[in-house]
Amino acid sequence: VFINIGALTYPLYLIHNMAGKAIIDHYSSAVSEEVMIIVVVILMIFLSWVIHRAFEQPFSTILKKRLLPLANRKESSIGLPLRTL
């Protein structure tokens, strides 16, 4: 559970300020600011999860498969232990 929560921190960091504030500013005249903050927090967490699942997980798998052999080749050439996935 904590790993999943931790994985959301970077996408949340990327989107919360600009997107969250824009949504609050846009809708705060129609809905109370307190309600908008709650809605935006839930929305930002959900969007962070989507970004993590749709982009970070697939790309990290691809990058690990491509970069780990390069790192292992370099480490083995200087006598360091090899890493695994």
HTML snippet that shows the backbone in 3Dmol.js (N, CA, C, O; Angstrom):
<script src="https://3Dmol.org/build/3Dmol-min.js"></script>
<div id="view" style="width:600px;height:400px;position:relative"></div>
<script>
const pdb = `
ATOM      1  N   VAL A   1       0.828  -1.192   0.000  1.00  0.00           N
ATOM      2  CA  VAL A   1       0.000   0.000   0.000  1.00  0.00           C
ATOM      3  C   VAL A   1       0.870   1.252   0.000  1.00  0.00           C
ATOM      4  O   VAL A   1       0.628   2.176  -0.777  1.00  0.00           O
ATOM      5  N   PHE A   2       1.886   1.289   0.871  1.00  0.00           N
ATOM      6  CA  PHE A   2       2.728   2.483   0.941  1.00  0.00           C
ATOM      7  C   PHE A   2       3.542   2.683  -0.324  1.00  0.00           C
ATOM      8  O   PHE A   2       3.823   3.819  -0.707  1.00  0.00           O
ATOM      9  N   ILE A   3       3.926   1.592  -0.977  1.00  0.00           N
ATOM     10  CA  ILE A   3       4.659   1.718  -2.238  1.00  0.00           C
ATOM     11  C   ILE A   3       3.762   2.357  -3.286  1.00  0.00           C
ATOM     12  O   ILE A   3       4.205   3.230  -4.033  1.00  0.00           O
ATOM     13  N   ASN A   4       2.508   1.932  -3.347  1.00  0.00           N
ATOM     14  CA  ASN A   4       1.576   2.522  -4.309  1.00  0.00           C
ATOM     15  C   ASN A   4       1.336   3.992  -4.011  1.00  0.00           C
ATOM     16  O   ASN A   4       1.283   4.806  -4.933  1.00  0.00           O
ATOM     17  N   ILE A   5       1.191   4.342  -2.755  1.00  0.00           N
ATOM     18  CA  ILE A   5       1.001   5.736  -2.393  1.00  0.00           C
ATOM     19  C   ILE A   5       2.244   6.543  -2.746  1.00  0.00           C
ATOM     20  O   ILE A   5       2.140   7.645  -3.285  1.00  0.00           O
ATOM     21  N   GLY A   6       3.400   6.006  -2.450  1.00  0.00           N
ATOM     22  CA  GLY A   6       4.653   6.685  -2.772  1.00  0.00           C
ATOM     23  C   GLY A   6       4.844   6.875  -4.263  1.00  0.00           C
ATOM     24  O   GLY A   6       5.428   7.871  -4.692  1.00  0.00           O
ATOM     25  N   ALA A   7       4.360   5.935  -5.056  1.00  0.00           N
ATOM     26  CA  ALA A   7       4.499   6.035  -6.506  1.00  0.00           C
ATOM     27  C   ALA A   7       3.674   7.183  -7.076  1.00  0.00           C
ATOM     28  O   ALA A   7       3.946   7.652  -8.182  1.00  0.00           O
ATOM     29  N   LEU A   8       2.679   7.634  -6.337  1.00  0.00           N
ATOM     30  CA  LEU A   8       1.825   8.722  -6.826  1.00  0.00           C
ATOM     31  C   LEU A   8       2.391  10.101  -6.532  1.00  0.00           C
ATOM     32  O   LEU A   8       1.891  11.099  -7.053  1.00  0.00           O
ATOM     33  N   THR A   9       3.418  10.169  -5.712  1.00  0.00           N
ATOM     34  CA  THR A   9       3.898  11.478  -5.285  1.00  0.00           C
ATOM     35  C   THR A   9       4.490  12.301  -6.428  1.00  0.00           C
ATOM     36  O   THR A   9       4.264  13.509  -6.486  1.00  0.00           O
ATOM     37  N   TYR A  10       5.233  11.685  -7.326  1.00  0.00           N
ATOM     38  CA  TYR A  10       5.843  12.461  -8.412  1.00  0.00           C
ATOM     39  C   TYR A  10       4.795  12.975  -9.406  1.00  0.00           C
ATOM     40  O   TYR A  10       4.811  14.160  -9.739  1.00  0.00           O
ATOM     41  N   PRO A  11       3.881  12.114  -9.892  1.00  0.00           N
ATOM     42  CA  PRO A  11       2.858  12.679 -10.777  1.00  0.00           C
ATOM     43  C   PRO A  11       1.998  13.734 -10.075  1.00  0.00           C
ATOM     44  O   PRO A  11       1.592  14.720 -10.690  1.00  0.00           O
ATOM     45  N   LEU A  12       1.725  13.522  -8.797  1.00  0.00           N
ATOM     46  CA  LEU A  12       0.955  14.515  -8.051  1.00  0.00           C
ATOM     47  C   LEU A  12       1.716  15.834  -7.976  1.00  0.00           C
ATOM     48  O   LEU A  12       1.135  16.907  -8.139  1.00  0.00           O
ATOM     49  N   TYR A  13       2.999  15.746  -7.731  1.00  0.00           N
ATOM     50  CA  TYR A  13       3.851  16.937  -7.705  1.00  0.00           C
ATOM     51  C   TYR A  13       3.796  17.679  -9.047  1.00  0.00           C
ATOM     52  O   TYR A  13       3.764  18.909  -9.078  1.00  0.00           O
ATOM     53  N   LEU A  14       3.787  16.930 -10.144  1.00  0.00           N
ATOM     54  CA  LEU A  14       3.803  17.547 -11.467  1.00  0.00           C
ATOM     55  C   LEU A  14       2.510  18.280 -11.804  1.00  0.00           C
ATOM     56  O   LEU A  14       2.547  19.322 -12.458  1.00  0.00           O
ATOM     57  N   ILE A  15       1.376  17.756 -11.371  1.00  0.00           N
ATOM     58  CA  ILE A  15       0.101  18.302 -11.841  1.00  0.00           C
ATOM     59  C   ILE A  15      -0.654  19.150 -10.829  1.00  0.00           C
ATOM     60  O   ILE A  15      -1.531  19.920 -11.220  1.00  0.00           O
ATOM     61  N   HIS A  16      -0.348  19.037  -9.550  1.00  0.00           N
ATOM     62  CA  HIS A  16      -1.225  19.630  -8.550  1.00  0.00           C
ATOM     63  C   HIS A  16      -1.287  21.156  -8.614  1.00  0.00           C
ATOM     64  O   HIS A  16      -2.371  21.725  -8.481  1.00  0.00           O
ATOM     65  N   ASN A  17      -0.195  21.810  -8.808  1.00  0.00           N
ATOM     66  CA  ASN A  17      -0.179  23.265  -8.704  1.00  0.00           C
ATOM     67  C   ASN A  17      -0.925  23.926  -9.858  1.00  0.00           C
ATOM     68  O   ASN A  17      -1.881  24.670  -9.641  1.00  0.00           O
ATOM     69  N   MET A  18      -0.494  23.657 -11.062  1.00  0.00           N
ATOM     70  CA  MET A  18      -1.100  24.319 -12.227  1.00  0.00           C
ATOM     71  C   MET A  18      -2.536  23.844 -12.458  1.00  0.00           C
ATOM     72  O   MET A  18      -3.459  24.656 -12.528  1.00  0.00           O
ATOM     73  N   ALA A  19      -2.718  22.536 -12.576  1.00  0.00           N
ATOM     74  CA  ALA A  19      -4.055  22.015 -12.896  1.00  0.00           C
ATOM     75  C   ALA A  19      -5.017  22.222 -11.732  1.00  0.00           C
ATOM     76  O   ALA A  19      -6.156  22.643 -11.934  1.00  0.00           O
ATOM     77  N   GLY A  20      -4.569  21.931 -10.523  1.00  0.00           N
ATOM     78  CA  GLY A  20      -5.441  22.087  -9.368  1.00  0.00           C
ATOM     79  C   GLY A  20      -5.902  23.516  -9.178  1.00  0.00           C
ATOM     80  O   GLY A  20      -7.089  23.764  -8.961  1.00  0.00           O
ATOM     81  N   LYS A  21      -4.994  24.441  -9.255  1.00  0.00           N
ATOM     82  CA  LYS A  21      -5.340  25.849  -9.078  1.00  0.00           C
ATOM     83  C   LYS A  21      -6.240  26.341 -10.210  1.00  0.00           C
ATOM     84  O   LYS A  21      -7.166  27.118  -9.976  1.00  0.00           O
ATOM     85  N   ALA A  22      -5.972  25.891 -11.430  1.00  0.00           N
ATOM     86  CA  ALA A  22      -6.805  26.299 -12.568  1.00  0.00           C
ATOM     87  C   ALA A  22      -8.242  25.811 -12.390  1.00  0.00           C
ATOM     88  O   ALA A  22      -9.186  26.549 -12.669  1.00  0.00           O
ATOM     89  N   ILE A  23      -8.407  24.590 -11.935  1.00  0.00           N
ATOM     90  CA  ILE A  23      -9.754  24.048 -11.727  1.00  0.00           C
ATOM     91  C   ILE A  23     -10.463  24.804 -10.609  1.00  0.00           C
ATOM     92  O   ILE A  23     -11.626  25.183 -10.746  1.00  0.00           O
ATOM     93  N   ILE A  24      -9.759  25.019  -9.508  1.00  0.00           N
ATOM     94  CA  ILE A  24     -10.364  25.761  -8.391  1.00  0.00           C
ATOM     95  C   ILE A  24     -10.754  27.162  -8.821  1.00  0.00           C
ATOM     96  O   ILE A  24     -11.860  27.615  -8.526  1.00  0.00           O
ATOM     97  N   ASP A  25      -9.866  27.849  -9.511  1.00  0.00           N
ATOM     98  CA  ASP A  25     -10.168  29.215  -9.966  1.00  0.00           C
ATOM     99  C   ASP A  25     -11.357  29.251 -10.926  1.00  0.00           C
ATOM    100  O   ASP A  25     -12.193  30.152 -10.861  1.00  0.00           O
ATOM    101  N   HIS A  26     -11.420  28.266 -11.810  1.00  0.00           N
ATOM    102  CA  HIS A  26     -12.473  28.247 -12.822  1.00  0.00           C
ATOM    103  C   HIS A  26     -13.846  27.991 -12.215  1.00  0.00           C
ATOM    104  O   HIS A  26     -14.819  28.639 -12.601  1.00  0.00           O
ATOM    105  N   TYR A  27     -13.940  27.066 -11.281  1.00  0.00           N
ATOM    106  CA  TYR A  27     -15.233  26.657 -10.751  1.00  0.00           C
ATOM    107  C   TYR A  27     -15.585  27.267  -9.396  1.00  0.00           C
ATOM    108  O   TYR A  27     -16.688  27.045  -8.897  1.00  0.00           O
ATOM    109  N   SER A  28     -14.682  28.026  -8.793  1.00  0.00           N
ATOM    110  CA  SER A  28     -14.958  28.542  -7.445  1.00  0.00           C
ATOM    111  C   SER A  28     -16.101  29.547  -7.408  1.00  0.00           C
ATOM    112  O   SER A  28     -16.679  29.769  -6.344  1.00  0.00           O
ATOM    113  N   SER A  29     -16.444  30.158  -8.535  1.00  0.00           N
ATOM    114  CA  SER A  29     -17.577  31.080  -8.538  1.00  0.00           C
ATOM    115  C   SER A  29     -18.906  30.327  -8.501  1.00  0.00           C
ATOM    116  O   SER A  29     -19.913  30.872  -8.048  1.00  0.00           O
ATOM    117  N   ALA A  30     -18.918  29.084  -8.974  1.00  0.00           N
ATOM    118  CA  ALA A  30     -20.146  28.292  -8.997  1.00  0.00           C
ATOM    119  C   ALA A  30     -20.272  27.376  -7.783  1.00  0.00           C
ATOM    120  O   ALA A  30     -21.381  27.040  -7.368  1.00  0.00           O
ATOM    121  N   VAL A  31     -19.148  26.977  -7.219  1.00  0.00           N
ATOM    122  CA  VAL A  31     -19.137  26.029  -6.099  1.00  0.00           C
ATOM    123  C   VAL A  31     -18.245  26.628  -5.021  1.00  0.00           C
ATOM    124  O   VAL A  31     -17.287  27.342  -5.319  1.00  0.00           O
ATOM    125  N   SER A  32     -18.571  26.330  -3.761  1.00  0.00           N
ATOM    126  CA  SER A  32     -17.760  26.895  -2.678  1.00  0.00           C
ATOM    127  C   SER A  32     -16.313  26.403  -2.787  1.00  0.00           C
ATOM    128  O   SER A  32     -16.046  25.292  -3.243  1.00  0.00           O
ATOM    129  N   GLU A  33     -15.412  27.246  -2.363  1.00  0.00           N
ATOM    130  CA  GLU A  33     -13.991  26.925  -2.462  1.00  0.00           C
ATOM    131  C   GLU A  33     -13.630  25.684  -1.655  1.00  0.00           C
ATOM    132  O   GLU A  33     -12.780  24.903  -2.080  1.00  0.00           O
ATOM    133  N   GLU A  34     -14.259  25.489  -0.499  1.00  0.00           N
ATOM    134  CA  GLU A  34     -13.977  24.320   0.328  1.00  0.00           C
ATOM    135  C   GLU A  34     -14.344  23.025  -0.401  1.00  0.00           C
ATOM    136  O   GLU A  34     -13.598  22.047  -0.364  1.00  0.00           O
ATOM    137  N   VAL A  35     -15.501  23.035  -1.061  1.00  0.00           N
ATOM    138  CA  VAL A  35     -15.923  21.853  -1.831  1.00  0.00           C
ATOM    139  C   VAL A  35     -14.973  21.639  -2.997  1.00  0.00           C
ATOM    140  O   VAL A  35     -14.591  20.505  -3.286  1.00  0.00           O
ATOM    141  N   MET A  36     -14.590  22.707  -3.665  1.00  0.00           N
ATOM    142  CA  MET A  36     -13.686  22.581  -4.805  1.00  0.00           C
ATOM    143  C   MET A  36     -12.333  22.012  -4.387  1.00  0.00           C
ATOM    144  O   MET A  36     -11.749  21.203  -5.108  1.00  0.00           O
ATOM    145  N   ILE A  37     -11.842  22.425  -3.245  1.00  0.00           N
ATOM    146  CA  ILE A  37     -10.554  21.898  -2.775  1.00  0.00           C
ATOM    147  C   ILE A  37     -10.658  20.395  -2.550  1.00  0.00           C
ATOM    148  O   ILE A  37      -9.762  19.649  -2.945  1.00  0.00           O
ATOM    149  N   ILE A  38     -11.727  19.944  -1.928  1.00  0.00           N
ATOM    150  CA  ILE A  38     -11.906  18.504  -1.693  1.00  0.00           C
ATOM    151  C   ILE A  38     -12.006  17.753  -3.021  1.00  0.00           C
ATOM    152  O   ILE A  38     -11.374  16.713  -3.205  1.00  0.00           O
ATOM    153  N   VAL A  39     -12.804  18.290  -3.939  1.00  0.00           N
ATOM    154  CA  VAL A  39     -12.960  17.649  -5.250  1.00  0.00           C
ATOM    155  C   VAL A  39     -11.630  17.612  -5.993  1.00  0.00           C
ATOM    156  O   VAL A  39     -11.276  16.595  -6.590  1.00  0.00           O
ATOM    157  N   VAL A  40     -10.903  18.708  -5.958  1.00  0.00           N
ATOM    158  CA  VAL A  40      -9.622  18.787  -6.682  1.00  0.00           C
ATOM    159  C   VAL A  40      -8.594  17.846  -6.061  1.00  0.00           C
ATOM    160  O   VAL A  40      -7.825  17.220  -6.790  1.00  0.00           O
ATOM    161  N   VAL A  41      -8.560  17.731  -4.762  1.00  0.00           N
ATOM    162  CA  VAL A  41      -7.617  16.795  -4.128  1.00  0.00           C
ATOM    163  C   VAL A  41      -7.904  15.374  -4.594  1.00  0.00           C
ATOM    164  O   VAL A  41      -6.989  14.638  -4.964  1.00  0.00           O
ATOM    165  N   ILE A  42      -9.179  14.993  -4.574  1.00  0.00           N
ATOM    166  CA  ILE A  42      -9.548  13.643  -5.033  1.00  0.00           C
ATOM    167  C   ILE A  42      -9.209  13.480  -6.508  1.00  0.00           C
ATOM    168  O   ILE A  42      -8.670  12.448  -6.906  1.00  0.00           O
ATOM    169  N   LEU A  43      -9.516  14.480  -7.320  1.00  0.00           N
ATOM    170  CA  LEU A  43      -9.218  14.423  -8.753  1.00  0.00           C
ATOM    171  C   LEU A  43      -7.715  14.338  -9.014  1.00  0.00           C
ATOM    172  O   LEU A  43      -7.286  13.561  -9.867  1.00  0.00           O
ATOM    173  N   MET A  44      -6.921  15.109  -8.308  1.00  0.00           N
ATOM    174  CA  MET A  44      -5.468  15.091  -8.503  1.00  0.00           C
ATOM    175  C   MET A  44      -4.873  13.730  -8.115  1.00  0.00           C
ATOM    176  O   MET A  44      -3.972  13.233  -8.791  1.00  0.00           O
ATOM    177  N   ILE A  45      -5.367  13.138  -7.044  1.00  0.00           N
ATOM    178  CA  ILE A  45      -4.883  11.813  -6.650  1.00  0.00           C
ATOM    179  C   ILE A  45      -5.257  10.791  -7.717  1.00  0.00           C
ATOM    180  O   ILE A  45      -4.441   9.943  -8.079  1.00  0.00           O
ATOM    181  N   PHE A  46      -6.480  10.866  -8.218  1.00  0.00           N
ATOM    182  CA  PHE A  46      -6.899   9.951  -9.282  1.00  0.00           C
ATOM    183  C   PHE A  46      -6.056  10.144 -10.540  1.00  0.00           C
ATOM    184  O   PHE A  46      -5.597   9.167 -11.131  1.00  0.00           O
ATOM    185  N   LEU A  47      -5.850  11.389 -10.953  1.00  0.00           N
ATOM    186  CA  LEU A  47      -5.032  11.651 -12.146  1.00  0.00           C
ATOM    187  C   LEU A  47      -3.583  11.203 -11.946  1.00  0.00           C
ATOM    188  O   LEU A  47      -2.944  10.738 -12.890  1.00  0.00           O
ATOM    189  N   SER A  48      -3.069  11.339 -10.743  1.00  0.00           N
ATOM    190  CA  SER A  48      -1.718  10.860 -10.441  1.00  0.00           C
ATOM    191  C   SER A  48      -1.634   9.356 -10.620  1.00  0.00           C
ATOM    192  O   SER A  48      -0.658   8.837 -11.162  1.00  0.00           O
ATOM    193  N   TRP A  49      -2.667   8.660 -10.161  1.00  0.00           N
ATOM    194  CA  TRP A  49      -2.718   7.202 -10.317  1.00  0.00           C
ATOM    195  C   TRP A  49      -2.761   6.824 -11.801  1.00  0.00           C
ATOM    196  O   TRP A  49      -2.080   5.893 -12.229  1.00  0.00           O
ATOM    197  N   VAL A  50      -3.572   7.557 -12.586  1.00  0.00           N
ATOM    198  CA  VAL A  50      -3.666   7.290 -14.035  1.00  0.00           C
ATOM    199  C   VAL A  50      -2.310   7.507 -14.702  1.00  0.00           C
ATOM    200  O   VAL A  50      -1.870   6.676 -15.498  1.00  0.00           O
ATOM    201  N   ILE A  51      -1.657   8.598 -14.389  1.00  0.00           N
ATOM    202  CA  ILE A  51      -0.335   8.879 -14.965  1.00  0.00           C
ATOM    203  C   ILE A  51       0.656   7.789 -14.586  1.00  0.00           C
ATOM    204  O   ILE A  51       1.429   7.330 -15.427  1.00  0.00           O
ATOM    205  N   HIS A  52       0.636   7.376 -13.332  1.00  0.00           N
ATOM    206  CA  HIS A  52       1.548   6.319 -12.882  1.00  0.00           C
ATOM    207  C   HIS A  52       1.298   5.022 -13.637  1.00  0.00           C
ATOM    208  O   HIS A  52       2.238   4.392 -14.123  1.00  0.00           O
ATOM    209  N   ARG A  53       0.034   4.622 -13.738  1.00  0.00           N
ATOM    210  CA  ARG A  53      -0.302   3.359 -14.401  1.00  0.00           C
ATOM    211  C   ARG A  53      -0.102   3.416 -15.914  1.00  0.00           C
ATOM    212  O   ARG A  53       0.360   2.444 -16.512  1.00  0.00           O
ATOM    213  N   ALA A  54      -0.444   4.539 -16.536  1.00  0.00           N
ATOM    214  CA  ALA A  54      -0.416   4.627 -17.998  1.00  0.00           C
ATOM    215  C   ALA A  54       0.963   4.955 -18.557  1.00  0.00           C
ATOM    216  O   ALA A  54       1.285   4.571 -19.682  1.00  0.00           O
ATOM    217  N   PHE A  55       1.784   5.667 -17.773  1.00  0.00           N
ATOM    218  CA  PHE A  55       3.071   6.115 -18.308  1.00  0.00           C
ATOM    219  C   PHE A  55       4.266   5.592 -17.520  1.00  0.00           C
ATOM    220  O   PHE A  55       5.171   4.989 -18.098  1.00  0.00           O
ATOM    221  N   GLU A  56       4.278   5.814 -16.215  1.00  0.00           N
ATOM    222  CA  GLU A  56       5.466   5.471 -15.430  1.00  0.00           C
ATOM    223  C   GLU A  56       5.728   3.969 -15.391  1.00  0.00           C
ATOM    224  O   GLU A  56       6.858   3.537 -15.617  1.00  0.00           O
ATOM    225  N   GLN A  57       4.713   3.175 -15.111  1.00  0.00           N
ATOM    226  CA  GLN A  57       4.936   1.731 -15.027  1.00  0.00           C
ATOM    227  C   GLN A  57       5.394   1.130 -16.354  1.00  0.00           C
ATOM    228  O   GLN A  57       6.406   0.431 -16.379  1.00  0.00           O
ATOM    229  N   PRO A  58       4.685   1.376 -17.456  1.00  0.00           N
ATOM    230  CA  PRO A  58       5.144   0.785 -18.720  1.00  0.00           C
ATOM    231  C   PRO A  58       6.541   1.256 -19.133  1.00  0.00           C
ATOM    232  O   PRO A  58       7.364   0.456 -19.579  1.00  0.00           O
ATOM    233  N   PHE A  59       6.802   2.554 -18.984  1.00  0.00           N
ATOM    234  CA  PHE A  59       8.100   3.066 -19.408  1.00  0.00           C
ATOM    235  C   PHE A  59       9.228   2.616 -18.489  1.00  0.00           C
ATOM    236  O   PHE A  59      10.351   2.415 -18.952  1.00  0.00           O
ATOM    237  N   SER A  60       8.956   2.454 -17.203  1.00  0.00           N
ATOM    238  CA  SER A  60      10.018   1.987 -16.315  1.00  0.00           C
ATOM    239  C   SER A  60      10.402   0.548 -16.652  1.00  0.00           C
ATOM    240  O   SER A  60      11.575   0.183 -16.571  1.00  0.00           O
ATOM    241  N   THR A  61       9.421  -0.266 -17.028  1.00  0.00           N
ATOM    242  CA  THR A  61       9.723  -1.645 -17.430  1.00  0.00           C
ATOM    243  C   THR A  61      10.588  -1.651 -18.684  1.00  0.00           C
ATOM    244  O   THR A  61      11.577  -2.381 -18.756  1.00  0.00           O
ATOM    245  N   ILE A  62      10.221  -0.849 -19.660  1.00  0.00           N
ATOM    246  CA  ILE A  62      10.991  -0.769 -20.910  1.00  0.00           C
ATOM    247  C   ILE A  62      12.406  -0.266 -20.630  1.00  0.00           C
ATOM    248  O   ILE A  62      13.379  -0.834 -21.126  1.00  0.00           O
ATOM    249  N   LEU A  63      12.518   0.792 -19.842  1.00  0.00           N
ATOM    250  CA  LEU A  63      13.839   1.345 -19.540  1.00  0.00           C
ATOM    251  C   LEU A  63      14.710   0.361 -18.772  1.00  0.00           C
ATOM    252  O   LEU A  63      15.903   0.244 -19.049  1.00  0.00           O
ATOM    253  N   LYS A  64      14.128  -0.347 -17.814  1.00  0.00           N
ATOM    254  CA  LYS A  64      14.906  -1.336 -17.061  1.00  0.00           C
ATOM    255  C   LYS A  64      15.443  -2.421 -17.990  1.00  0.00           C
ATOM    256  O   LYS A  64      16.605  -2.816 -17.891  1.00  0.00           O
ATOM    257  N   LYS A  65      14.595  -2.896 -18.886  1.00  0.00           N
ATOM    258  CA  LYS A  65      15.020  -3.960 -19.803  1.00  0.00           C
ATOM    259  C   LYS A  65      16.136  -3.492 -20.736  1.00  0.00           C
ATOM    260  O   LYS A  65      17.002  -4.280 -21.114  1.00  0.00           O
ATOM    261  N   ARG A  66      16.117  -2.225 -21.102  1.00  0.00           N
ATOM    262  CA  ARG A  66      17.131  -1.713 -22.032  1.00  0.00           C
ATOM    263  C   ARG A  66      18.384  -1.196 -21.344  1.00  0.00           C
ATOM    264  O   ARG A  66      19.490  -1.352 -21.862  1.00  0.00           O
ATOM    265  N   LEU A  67      18.216  -0.582 -20.178  1.00  0.00           N
ATOM    266  CA  LEU A  67      19.369   0.041 -19.530  1.00  0.00           C
ATOM    267  C   LEU A  67      20.114  -0.889 -18.585  1.00  0.00           C
ATOM    268  O   LEU A  67      21.323  -0.744 -18.408  1.00  0.00           O
ATOM    269  N   LEU A  68      19.412  -1.846 -17.972  1.00  0.00           N
ATOM    270  CA  LEU A  68      20.080  -2.738 -17.028  1.00  0.00           C
ATOM    271  C   LEU A  68      21.203  -3.551 -17.677  1.00  0.00           C
ATOM    272  O   LEU A  68      22.267  -3.687 -17.074  1.00  0.00           O
ATOM    273  N   PRO A  69      21.005  -4.098 -18.884  1.00  0.00           N
ATOM    274  CA  PRO A  69      22.128  -4.794 -19.518  1.00  0.00           C
ATOM    275  C   PRO A  69      23.341  -3.886 -19.735  1.00  0.00           C
ATOM    276  O   PRO A  69      24.482  -4.334 -19.613  1.00  0.00           O
ATOM    277  N   LEU A  70      23.100  -2.625 -20.053  1.00  0.00           N
ATOM    278  CA  LEU A  70      24.219  -1.697 -20.230  1.00  0.00           C
ATOM    279  C   LEU A  70      24.950  -1.462 -18.911  1.00  0.00           C
ATOM    280  O   LEU A  70      26.180  -1.439 -18.871  1.00  0.00           O
ATOM    281  N   ALA A  71      24.191  -1.289 -17.840  1.00  0.00           N
ATOM    282  CA  ALA A  71      24.804  -1.096 -16.524  1.00  0.00           C
ATOM    283  C   ALA A  71      25.566  -2.337 -16.097  1.00  0.00           C
ATOM    284  O   ALA A  71      26.663  -2.233 -15.549  1.00  0.00           O
ATOM    285  N   ASN A  72      24.999  -3.506 -16.342  1.00  0.00           N
ATOM    286  CA  ASN A  72      25.673  -4.757 -15.973  1.00  0.00           C
ATOM    287  C   ASN A  72      26.957  -4.948 -16.763  1.00  0.00           C
ATOM    288  O   ASN A  72      27.960  -5.415 -16.223  1.00  0.00           O
ATOM    289  N   ARG A  73      26.928  -4.590 -18.029  1.00  0.00           N
ATOM    290  CA  ARG A  73      28.126  -4.731 -18.862  1.00  0.00           C
ATOM    291  C   ARG A  73      29.239  -3.830 -18.332  1.00  0.00           C
ATOM    292  O   ARG A  73      30.398  -4.238 -18.270  1.00  0.00           O
ATOM    293  N   LYS A  74      28.885  -2.614 -17.954  1.00  0.00           N
ATOM    294  CA  LYS A  74      29.882  -1.682 -17.422  1.00  0.00           C
ATOM    295  C   LYS A  74      30.404  -2.163 -16.078  1.00  0.00           C
ATOM    296  O   LYS A  74      31.610  -2.123 -15.837  1.00  0.00           O
ATOM    297  N   GLU A  75      29.497  -2.629 -15.177  1.00  0.00           N
ATOM    298  CA  GLU A  75      29.920  -3.107 -13.859  1.00  0.00           C
ATOM    299  C   GLU A  75      30.804  -4.347 -13.970  1.00  0.00           C
ATOM    300  O   GLU A  75      31.797  -4.474 -13.254  1.00  0.00           O
ATOM    301  N   SER A  76      30.439  -5.263 -14.874  1.00  0.00           N
ATOM    302  CA  SER A  76      31.236  -6.485 -14.993  1.00  0.00           C
ATOM    303  C   SER A  76      32.628  -6.178 -15.553  1.00  0.00           C
ATOM    304  O   SER A  76      33.585  -6.900 -15.270  1.00  0.00           O
ATOM    305  N   SER A  77      32.741  -5.117 -16.340  1.00  0.00           N
ATOM    306  CA  SER A  77      34.038  -4.788 -16.893  1.00  0.00           C
ATOM    307  C   SER A  77      34.974  -4.195 -15.843  1.00  0.00           C
ATOM    308  O   SER A  77      36.193  -4.209 -16.014  1.00  0.00           O
ATOM    309  N   ILE A  78      34.399  -3.673 -14.751  1.00  0.00           N
ATOM    310  CA  ILE A  78      35.259  -3.121 -13.693  1.00  0.00           C
ATOM    311  C   ILE A  78      35.215  -3.967 -12.412  1.00  0.00           C
ATOM    312  O   ILE A  78      35.722  -3.558 -11.367  1.00  0.00           O
ATOM    313  N   GLY A  79      34.588  -5.172 -12.514  1.00  0.00           N
ATOM    314  CA  GLY A  79      34.617  -6.124 -11.420  1.00  0.00           C
ATOM    315  C   GLY A  79      33.568  -5.951 -10.330  1.00  0.00           C
ATOM    316  O   GLY A  79      33.725  -6.491  -9.235  1.00  0.00           O
ATOM    317  N   LEU A  80      32.505  -5.210 -10.609  1.00  0.00           N
ATOM    318  CA  LEU A  80      31.426  -5.057  -9.645  1.00  0.00           C
ATOM    319  C   LEU A  80      30.381  -6.154  -9.842  1.00  0.00           C
ATOM    320  O   LEU A  80      30.287  -6.712 -10.936  1.00  0.00           O
ATOM    321  N   PRO A  81      29.588  -6.481  -8.807  1.00  0.00           N
ATOM    322  CA  PRO A  81      28.565  -7.517  -8.970  1.00  0.00           C
ATOM    323  C   PRO A  81      27.464  -7.062  -9.922  1.00  0.00           C
ATOM    324  O   PRO A  81      27.169  -5.871 -10.018  1.00  0.00           O
ATOM    325  N   LEU A  82      26.857  -8.025 -10.630  1.00  0.00           N
ATOM    326  CA  LEU A  82      25.816  -7.729 -11.591  1.00  0.00           C
ATOM    327  C   LEU A  82      24.478  -7.536 -10.883  1.00  0.00           C
ATOM    328  O   LEU A  82      24.217  -8.166  -9.858  1.00  0.00           O
ATOM    329  N   ARG A  83      23.640  -6.673 -11.426  1.00  0.00           N
ATOM    330  CA  ARG A  83      22.299  -6.429 -10.885  1.00  0.00           C
ATOM    331  C   ARG A  83      21.288  -7.255 -11.663  1.00  0.00           C
ATOM    332  O   ARG A  83      21.524  -7.651 -12.804  1.00  0.00           O
ATOM    333  N   THR A  84      20.161  -7.503 -11.019  1.00  0.00           N
ATOM    334  CA  THR A  84      19.059  -8.194 -11.696  1.00  0.00           C
ATOM    335  C   THR A  84      17.816  -7.341 -11.571  1.00  0.00           C
ATOM    336  O   THR A  84      17.764  -6.408 -10.771  1.00  0.00           O
ATOM    337  N   LEU A  85      16.794  -7.680 -12.389  1.00  0.00           N
ATOM    338  CA  LEU A  85      15.520  -6.956 -12.331  1.00  0.00           C
ATOM    339  C   LEU A  85      14.865  -7.196 -11.062  1.00  0.00           C
ATOM    340  O   LEU A  85      13.778  -6.672 -10.820  1.00  0.00           O
TER     341      LEU A  85
END
`;
const viewer = $3Dmol.createViewer("view");
viewer.addModel(pdb, "pdb");
viewer.setStyle({}, {cartoon: {color: "spectrum"}});
viewer.zoomTo();
viewer.render();
</script>
